[in-house]
Amino acid sequence: MSVAAYPDRRIALVDLLDRVLGGGVVVAGEITLSIADVDMVHISLRTLVSSVSALMPPPEQTLDRGQ
């Protein structure tokens, strides 16, 4: 008998999207179109899905020099 790691744990779609966009996710795939076993078109797809704040470096701290 096995025990689930998180029994009956439910997560809202908003929480799932927040986690995915907070860290980012890469989606990759390939498509090949062929006719009569002859490859006509090969497409390689890659995309990064993330929030802007996860991709941007932190803002530089400005020093107030009393000017």
N, C-alpha and C positions, 0 to 999 in steps of 0.2 A: 504494500500500500504506500503510495507516494503522497507527500503533502505539498501543496502548491506554495510557492514562495510568498505570494501575497494573496491569500484567499479572500474573495469577495471585495477586493480593493477596486474602487471605481475612481476614475479620473475624468474630469470635465474636459471637453474639447478645447476650451480656452486655456486651461492649464497645460495641456499637451502642446498646443501651438506656442505658448510662452516658452516652454522648455526648448522646443525645436528652434525657434527663431532666436532665442537667447544665445545658444551655442552655435547654431548653423548646421546645415545638413547639405551634403553633396549628393545629387541625383545623377546617375550616369546610365547610358544605354546605347545600344547599337541597333541600327535598322539596315537590312540588306534587301534590296528589291532585285528579284531575279526572274528571268523568263527562260523556260526550257533548260533549267539548271545552269544558266549563264548569268553570273552576277552583273547587273547593269548599274546599280547605284548602291554605294555603301556610305551610310551616314553614322558618324559617331557623335553622340550628344552628351554634354556635361553641363550641369548648372549648379550654382550655389544659391541656396535659399537661406537668408539670414536677415536679422534686423540691422538697420543702419548703425545703431549704437554698438553692436557687437563687432562690426567691421572697422569702425573709425577708431584711431588712436585716441587716448584720453587727451583732453585739451591741456595745453601747456599752462602751467601756473604762472601768472604774471606777478611780478614783485612790485610792490608800491614803494617807491623810493622817495616819497614825500615831495614830488614835483607837481 
